[in-house]
Amino acid sequence: MRKLTLDEWENKYILDSIEKFDEKYTGFNRPGWDPDLKSALKDWSFVGNIKDKPGYTQLDQALRWASRWGEMIHQFNISKPNPPSLATTVMKTIRESNVTSMSLSYSPPEGVKIDANDTKRITNYLKKAATYFGADLVNFCKLDRRWTYSRTYDGVSAVDASCSKIVKGESQPHEVPDKIQYAIVLGFEEEYDMIKYFPSYIADAATSRGYSNMAITNAYLTAFIQYLGYKAINATNDVALSIPMAMQAGMGDIGRNGLLITPNFGPRLRLSKVITDLPLEVNSPIDFGVTEFCNTCGKCAEMCPSQAITYGERTTKPRNVSNVAGELKWPVDAEKCRKYWARSSKPCTACIACCPYNKPDTFFHRTVRWFSDNFRWADSFYVKMDNLFGYGKSKNADNFWDKWQPER
């Protein structure tokens, strides 16, 4: 692994000018307003579809949805430039009702800030706090405003006082204050043994818990920075694009599957970020052979049931409006991916589970990753060995509940 300067990173990945991206065009938001995808939304049955089949039973569905409950905290995030309507309505109701609690009423004394002159020490403290709050990976970068959304979209324009009426809305322009200069990028591991049960509800439970951990940890860390006397915006999946920020923060590299590949967990993690005016020491981008390996491998493209993943070389050209133009990468067809989810009425995660980088962070697998980084000419051999040992295949969910030993 070698560190890159930001100029070296720029030369490798950015070939054309980057226009800020409107959040309403992401693959998850488009079905709420785009006629081409809106019909698929009706078929995306998250609540039902309980089957008498291992991996899809009521027990599996319960694990899946219980794992996602922590994500609800996103709906109460008022630190963003365009807070969700539900958050502003609830907070207004709380204030008007004179409801107080320590967590809602505490703020540092006026004008009092922690001494941040020793940025190295402060950065170390933040990393410890973020890890304590639940993050598995914590890196830092300067805020590159090309990655902030031009407009944000939460699918809601109005909520009545009783929270009984929700009206679909348009994206809203937003500006991140100029004094916000730094980003803390957080990664949350998804359990390896559960992801192998793709595309069942069991695998999606690991993804769901990642989203919940992300939402809760972000809320903790945002409050922590604010209590230190500095500004912090809980950006989670909103406000800005996560993957290019994670790359600039040295957390990993982008793979053929369109996901961040990390040395620790491969693509098996959720990303979030908190942006702040607290001065921090930043990490450098890294290169550990992902581009060369993905050029040789192509396993995720072969196993993608919707064929949404690009074969061939990287390109700066988007496949549709859900891609950002100008970045040199393998653009994923979000329309095909999203429509497949709708047709099958089940989660997928095949592109995560089959990735050769998706291995436990053990001595053996760290050794293999070292070889793939330092002897890149042998990438085709590594791919053959990955296939020979049967990695990336879906695991049978029979007796999962009897055999499963959760991570502690």
C-alpha positions in Angstrom: 0.0 0.0 0.0 1.3 3.5 -0.8 0.0 6.9 0.1 -1.0 9.3 -2.7 -0.9 13.1 -2.6 -4.2 14.7 -3.5 -2.8 15.7 -6.8 -1.8 12.1 -7.6 -5.3 11.0 -6.6 -6.8 13.7 -8.8 -4.8 12.6 -11.8 -5.9 9.0 -11.4 -9.6 9.5 -10.9 -10.7 12.9 -12.1 -10.4 13.6 -15.9 -13.2 16.1 -16.5 -14.8 18.9 -14.6 -17.2 17.7 -11.9 -20.6 19.3 -11.6 -22.3 19.0 -8.2 -24.9 16.2 -8.0 -28.5 16.7 -7.2 -29.5 14.1 -4.5 -32.9 13.5 -6.1 -31.1 11.5 -8.9 -29.7 8.8 -6.7 -31.0 5.3 -7.4 -32.9 5.2 -4.1 -34.6 8.6 -4.5 -35.6 8.4 -8.2 -38.5 5.9 -7.7 -40.3 8.6 -5.5 -40.7 11.0 -8.5 -39.3 9.5 -11.7 -42.0 7.9 -13.9 -39.5 5.4 -15.3 -38.9 3.9 -11.9 -42.0 4.9 -10.0 -43.9 1.8 -11.0 -41.1 -0.3 -9.5 -41.7 1.2 -6.1 -45.1 -0.4 -5.9 -43.5 -3.8 -6.3 -40.8 -3.4 -3.8 -42.4 -5.3 -1.0 -40.3 -4.8 2.1 -43.0 -5.6 4.7 -44.5 -8.8 3.4 -43.1 -11.7 1.4 -42.6 -14.0 4.4 -42.0 -17.5 3.0 -41.7 -21.0 4.3 -38.1 -21.0 3.1 -34.8 -20.7 5.0 -33.6 -17.2 4.8 -37.1 -15.7 4.2 -39.1 -16.9 7.2 -40.8 -14.6 9.7 -37.8 -15.1 12.0 -35.4 -13.9 9.3 -37.7 -11.0 8.4 -37.9 -10.0 12.0 -34.1 -10.0 12.3 -33.8 -7.9 9.2 -36.2 -5.2 10.2 -35.3 -5.1 13.9 -31.7 -4.4 12.7 -32.8 -1.3 10.9 -34.7 0.4 13.7 -31.7 2.5 14.7 -31.8 4.1 11.2 -35.0 6.0 12.3 -32.8 8.5 14.1 -32.0 9.9 10.6 -35.5 11.4 10.6 -34.6 13.6 13.6 -31.4 15.1 12.2 -31.7 18.9 12.5 -28.0 19.7 11.9 -28.3 19.5 8.1 -28.8 22.6 5.9 -32.2 21.1 4.8 -33.4 19.1 7.8 -36.2 16.5 7.2 -39.6 17.9 7.6 -40.4 15.3 10.3 -37.4 16.5 12.3 -38.4 20.2 12.2 -42.0 19.4 13.1 -41.1 17.2 16.0 -38.6 19.6 17.4 -41.0 22.5 17.0 -43.6 20.5 19.0 -41.1 19.7 21.7 -40.1 23.4 22.1 -43.7 24.6 22.1 -44.6 22.0 24.7 -41.7 23.2 26.9 -40.4 19.6 27.1 -36.9 19.6 28.4 -34.3 17.0 29.2 -30.6 17.1 29.7 -29.8 15.9 26.2 -32.0 18.4 24.6 -31.2 21.4 26.7 -27.4 21.1 27.2 -25.1 23.4 25.3 -21.5 24.5 26.2 -21.2 28.0 27.8 -21.5 30.8 25.3 -18.3 31.3 23.4 -16.4 28.5 25.1 -14.6 26.2 22.8 -12.0 23.4 23.4 -8.5 24.5 22.5 -7.9 23.1 19.0 -4.4 24.4 18.3 -2.9 21.0 18.7 -4.8 19.5 15.7 -3.0 16.2 15.9 -4.1 15.6 19.5 -7.7 16.8 18.8 -7.9 14.4 15.8 -6.7 11.5 17.9 -9.4 12.4 20.5 -12.1 12.4 17.8 -10.9 9.1 16.5 -11.2 7.6 19.9 -14.6 9.1 20.5 -15.9 7.9 17.1 -14.6 4.4 17.8 -16.2 4.4 21.2 -19.5 5.5 19.7 -19.4 2.5 17.3 -17.4 3.2 14.2 -15.1 0.5 12.9 -13.1 2.8 10.6 -12.4 6.5 11.2 -10.5 8.7 8.7 -10.3 12.5 8.0 -10.1 14.8 5.0 -10.5 18.4 3.9 -14.1 19.0 2.7 -14.0 19.0 -1.2 -17.1 20.9 -2.1 -17.4 19.2 -5.5 -18.8 16.3 -3.6 -21.5 18.3 -1.7 -24.9 17.9 -3.3 -26.2 20.9 -5.3 -29.6 20.2 -3.9 -30.9 17.7 -1.2 -34.0 15.5 -1.4 -35.8 13.8 1.4 -39.0 13.0 -0.5 -41.1 15.1 1.8 -42.1 18.8 1.4 -44.6 19.1 4.3 -45.8 17.2 7.4 -48.8 18.4 9.3 -48.7 19.0 13.1 -50.1 15.5 13.8 -47.5 14.0 11.5 -50.4 12.2 9.7 -49.9 13.8 6.3 -46.8 13.5 4.2 -46.5 15.3 0.9 -43.9 14.3 -1.7 -41.6 17.2 -2.4 -38.8 18.4 -4.7 -35.2 18.7 -4.0 -34.1 21.9 -2.2 -30.9 23.9 -2.9 -28.6 24.0 0.0 -25.3 25.5 1.0 -22.7 24.2 3.5 -21.3 27.2 5.4 -17.8 28.2 4.2 -16.4 27.8 7.7 -17.1 24.0 7.5 -13.8 22.8 6.2 -13.2 19.2 7.4 -14.9 15.8 7.1 -14.8 12.8 9.4 -15.5 9.7 7.3 -16.8 6.7 9.3 -17.0 3.0 8.2 -19.2 0.3 9.8 -18.5 -3.4 9.2 -21.2 -5.7 8.1 -20.9 -9.2 9.6 -19.0 -11.5 7.2 -20.8 -14.7 8.1 -24.2 -13.2 7.5 -23.4 -11.5 4.2 -22.7 -15.0 2.8 -26.4 -15.8 3.0 -27.2 -13.4 0.1 -29.7 -12.6 -1.3 -31.8 -13.6 1.8 -33.2 -11.5 4.6 -30.3 -12.7 6.8 -27.7 -11.0 4.6 -29.8 -7.8 4.5 -30.0 -7.9 8.4 -26.2 -7.3 8.4 -26.7 -4.4 6.0 -29.6 -3.0 8.1 -27.6 -3.1 11.3 -24.8 -1.2 9.5 -27.3 1.5 8.7 -28.5 1.6 12.2 -25.0 1.7 13.7 -24.2 4.5 11.3 -27.2 6.6 12.2 -26.6 6.3 16.0 -22.8 6.8 15.9 -23.2 9.9 13.6 -25.7 11.4 16.1 -23.3 10.8 19.0 -20.3 12.2 17.2 -22.1 15.3 15.9 -23.3 16.1 19.4 -19.8 15.5 20.8 -18.3 18.1 18.5 -21.1 20.6 19.1 -20.6 20.2 22.9 -16.9 21.0 22.3 -18.1 24.4 21.0 -17.7 23.8 17.3 -20.1 23.4 14.3 -20.9 19.9 13.1 -23.3 18.6 10.4 -24.5 15.1 10.6 -24.2 14.2 7.0 -24.7 10.4 7.1 -25.9 9.4 3.6 -26.9 13.0 2.9 -25.3 16.4 2.2 -22.5 15.0 0.1 -21.3 11.9 -1.8 -19.6 9.5 0.6 -17.3 7.4 -1.6 -15.1 10.1 -3.1 -14.7 11.6 0.4 -13.8 8.3 1.8 -11.2 7.8 -1.0 -9.7 11.3 -0.3 -9.6 10.4 3.4 -7.5 7.3 2.7 -10.1 4.7 3.7 -10.1 2.7 0.5 -10.5 2.7 -3.2 -13.4 2.4 -5.6 -14.1 -1.0 -7.1 -15.9 -2.3 -10.2 -19.0 -2.8 -8.2 -19.2 1.0 -7.6 -18.5 0.5 -3.8 -15.6 1.6 -1.6 -13.1 -1.3 -1.2 -11.2 -1.1 2.1 -8.1 -3.0 3.1 -9.9 -4.2 6.3 -13.3 -5.3 5.1 -13.4 -4.9 1.3 -16.8 -3.6 0.3 -18.5 -5.1 3.3 -19.3 -1.8 5.2 -21.6 1.2 5.3 -20.2 4.7 5.0 -21.2 8.0 6.7 -19.6 11.3 7.5 -19.7 14.3 9.9 -18.5 17.6 8.5 -17.2 20.3 10.8 -15.3 23.5 11.4 -13.1 21.9 14.0 -9.5 21.9 12.6 -8.2 18.3 12.1 -5.2 16.4 10.8 -6.1 14.7 7.5 -5.2 11.4 6.0 -3.8 10.8 2.5 -5.5 8.8 -0.3 -4.1 5.2 -0.7 -3.4 2.9 -3.5 -3.4 -0.9 -2.7 -4.0 -2.4 -6.2 -7.8 -2.3 -6.3 -8.0 -0.8 -9.8 -5.6 -3.4 -11.3 -7.3 -6.3 -9.5 -10.8 -5.2 -10.6 -9.6 -4.8 -14.2 -8.6 -8.5 -14.1 -11.4 -9.9 -11.9 -14.9 -8.9 -13.0 -16.5 -11.4 -10.7 -19.1 -8.9 -9.4 -20.2 -8.1 -13.0 -20.6 -11.8 -13.8 -22.6 -12.6 -10.6 -24.8 -9.4 -10.7 -28.3 -10.8 -11.3 -29.4 -7.5 -13.0 -26.2 -7.1 -15.0 -26.0 -3.5 -13.7 -22.2 -3.7 -13.2 -19.9 -2.6 -16.1 -17.6 -5.0 -17.9 -14.5 -3.7 -19.5 -12.4 -0.6 -18.7 -13.2 2.4 -16.5 -14.8 5.5 -18.1 -15.8 9.0 -17.2 -19.1 8.7 -19.1 -22.3 8.1 -17.1 -24.7 5.3 -17.9 -27.7 7.3 -16.8 -28.6 10.3 -14.6 -27.8 8.5 -11.4 -24.1 8.6 -12.2 -21.7 11.5 -11.7 -19.8 12.4 -14.8 -16.1 13.3 -14.9 -14.9 10.6 -12.5 -12.9 7.7 -14.0 -14.6 4.6 -12.7 -16.9 1.7 -13.6 -20.4 3.4 -13.5 -23.1 1.1 -12.1 -26.5 1.2 -13.8 -28.7 2.1 -10.8 -31.9 1.7 -12.9 -31.2 -2.0 -13.6 -30.2 -2.6 -10.0 -33.2 -0.9 -8.6 -35.7 -2.6 -10.9 -34.2 -6.0 -10.1 -34.8 -5.4 -6.4 -38.4 -4.4 -7.2 -39.0 -7.5 -9.4 -37.5 -9.9 -6.9 -38.9 -8.2 -3.8 -35.8 -9.1 -1.9 -32.4 -7.6 -1.1 -29.4 -8.6 -3.2 -25.8 -7.8 -1.9 -24.3 -10.2 -4.4 -21.7 -7.7 -5.5 -20.5 -7.4 -1.9 -20.5 -11.1 -1.0 -18.8 -12.3 -4.1 -16.0 -9.7 -4.0 -12.6 -11.3 -3.4 -11.7 -8.4 -1.1 -14.7 -9.5 1.1 -12.8 -11.6 3.6 -12.4 -11.6 7.4 -9.5 -9.4 8.6 -7.3 -12.4 9.6 -3.6 -12.9 9.3 -4.0 -15.3 6.3 -6.3 -12.9 4.3 -4.1 -9.9 5.2 -1.2 -11.9 3.8 -3.1 -12.6 0.5 -4.0 -8.9 0.3 -0.4 -8.0 0.7 0.6 -10.2 -2.2 -2.2 -8.8 -4.4 -0.9 -5.3 -3.6 2.8 -6.0 -4.1 2.7 -8.5 -6.9 -0.1 -7.1 -9.1 1.0 -9.0 -12.2 -0.4 -12.2 -10.6 -3.9 -10.9 -10.1 -5.4 -13.5 -12.5 -3.8 -16.2 -10.3 -5.4 -14.7 -7.2 -8.8 -14.7 -8.9 -8.5 -18.3 -9.9 -7.5 -19.3 -6.3 -10.5 -17.4 -5.0 -12.8 -19.4 -7.3 -11.0 -22.6 -6.6 -11.6 -22.3 -2.8 -15.3 -21.6 -3.4 -15.4 -18.0 -2.1 -18.3 -15.7 -3.1 -20.9 -18.4 -3.4 -24.3 -18.0 -1.7 -24.6 -20.1 1.5 -27.6 -22.3 2.2 -29.7 -20.8 5.0 -30.9 -24.2 6.4 -30.3 -24.4 10.1 -28.9 -20.8 10.2 -30.6 -20.0 13.5 -29.2 -23.2 15.1 -25.6 -22.7 13.9 -25.3 -18.9 14.0 -22.9 -17.4 16.6 -23.3 -13.6 16.5 -20.2 -11.4 16.7 -19.7 -9.8 20.1 
